[in-house]
Amino acid sequence: NPVKAAAPPKDRRAREVMRPLAADDFETVVRDVAEVSETYADLVSVLGRTGIRWGEARAMLVRDFVDVPMPALHVVRNQPEGTAAATTPKSGRGRRVPLPDALVPALRRFAEAAGNLVTVTPATPPESLEAVRAKIRGQALSTQEITAIVQDLTHYRYSDMEVAAFLIGSASFM
């Protein structure tokens, strides 16, 4: 393969300068989020104070939180948005993230003991699903309806069944 020896092109994209929030500003964000949900405030605190990525947080299990000899999180999985299965973290290997003492109560709330009652409710269907039903009935869709469907599809708001309904509805009137 003649390309095998060639060096890959350099990344010429402009680098974004990171601008982390000052501690006071971060605390203000956490307080504002807490007005909406204490659980979300705990999540924002953990992500912001540890640097754990969103996909890594989504893949966390209770057993990944250790309290002895010092509080830490074992980051060994990553589950990006739209994926059903967890994979290895971005680095390709796990790591241990030490926790400030202030985060321990929040993580204990996330890791409540087994046997506690968990409430699971179905997700609210996206509003654009009504446009999919209209398409299945043979109606023409407006630009707004199509845009709403595409936006919901790209944000993984449709179940596999709803995606199939959209595809069948679209294909049957081409």
N, C-alpha and C positions, 0 to 999 in steps of 0.2 A: 504494500500500500504506500504510494508516494507521499501521501498526506501525513502518514504516521510520524515522520521526523519533523514536520513543520510545527513551529511554536504557535499556540493559539493567539488570536489577536488580543491586543491590550484593551482593557475596558476604558473607553474614552468618555463614558458618561460623566457628567458633572457629579461630584460627590455632594451630598447634602450635609450641611453642618448640623450636628445634633445640638439642641438647645434644651437641656434638662430643666425642669422647673426648680425654682428655689424651694427650700424646705417649707417656708411659709405659704407659698403658692400651692404646693402639693397638699398641705394640710387643708387649705381652703377648698380644693377640689374634693378631697375626701369628705369634708363636712357637707358640701353641696350634694354629693352623691348619697350620703347618709340620710338626707331629708327625703330621698326617694325610696331607698332600700338599705337597710343595715348590711344585708348580705352582699350587695354590690359594693358598698363601702369597704367591707372586709376584702373583697376580691381586688379592688383598686389598690388598697394598701399593700396586699401581698405582691401583686404584680409590680407596683411602683417601687417598693422597697427592696425587692430581691432581684429584679431584672429578668424574671422568668417570662418567657414568651407566652402568648395567648394559647398557642397549640400545645405547649408543654403543660400549661395549667389545665387545659381540657382533658389531658391524658392522665392526670394525677390520680392516684388511688390512695386510700386511707393509709395503707402500709408504707407509702412514700414519705410520710411525716414521721420523723423520729425525734424523741424528746431526750434520750439518754445516749451518750454522755453530755451532749449539748444539742439544743434544738436545731434541726436541719431538715431540708427537703432533698430527697433523692430524685433527681431529674433523669429518668431513664427512658421516657417515651415522649412522643410528639404526636398530636392529632390535629392537623390543620383543619380549618373550616371545610365542610363539604366532603370529608373523608370519614368512613365508618371504622376503619382500623387504625390503630396507633402504630407508629414506626419509631425508629431511633431518632433522637434529637438532631438538630441541624448539624452539630459537630460530628455526628456519627457515633458518639459514645456518651455514656451517662456522666453525671457530675453530682457533687454534693454541694448544696447551697446552704450556708449557715443562715440562721434566722435571728433577727434581733428579738429580744425578749418581748417587746411590745406586740409582735405578730403572733406569739404563741396562743393567746386566747382566741384570736380569729381562726387560726388553723384548727384548734380544738372544736370550735363550733362547726367547721366544715367536716370534721372527722368524728362526728358523734357516734356513740357506740352502736354496734349492730343490734337490731331488734327494735330500734326506734321506728315509729310510724313514718312512712314516706308517702307523700301524696303525689300521684302522677295524674296529670290531666292531658287530654289531647290538645295539640297545638291548634290555634285558631287558623282556619284556612285563609290563604291570601285572598284579598278582595278581587284580584285579577282572575281568580278561578271562575267567576261569573262570566267573564268574557270568553273563557275556554268553553264553557257550556253553550254560550251563544254561537260560537264557531261550530261546535258539534251539531247544533240545530240548523246550520247552514247560513247563518247570518254573517254579513261582512263586518269586519272589525275596524274601528277608527284607529287613527295613528296613536292616540292616547292609550287605547286598550292594548294595542300591540306593544307599545313601549312598557306599559305596566307588566305585561306577561314576561317580556324579555328581562326586565329588571328583577322580577321575582325568580325567574329561572337562574339568572346569574348569581343571585344571592342564596341559592339552594333553599328556597322557601317551598318548593313543590316536592311532594313525595314522588317516589318512582311511578306510582299509579297515575298521579296527576300529570307527570311529564308524558307518560304514554297516552293519556287522553288528549293532551295538547297535540302531540304528533299525529295521532290518528285523525283528530278533527281537522288539522291543517292539511294532511295528505289527501283526505277524501274529497276535498273541494279544489284541488289544483287543476 
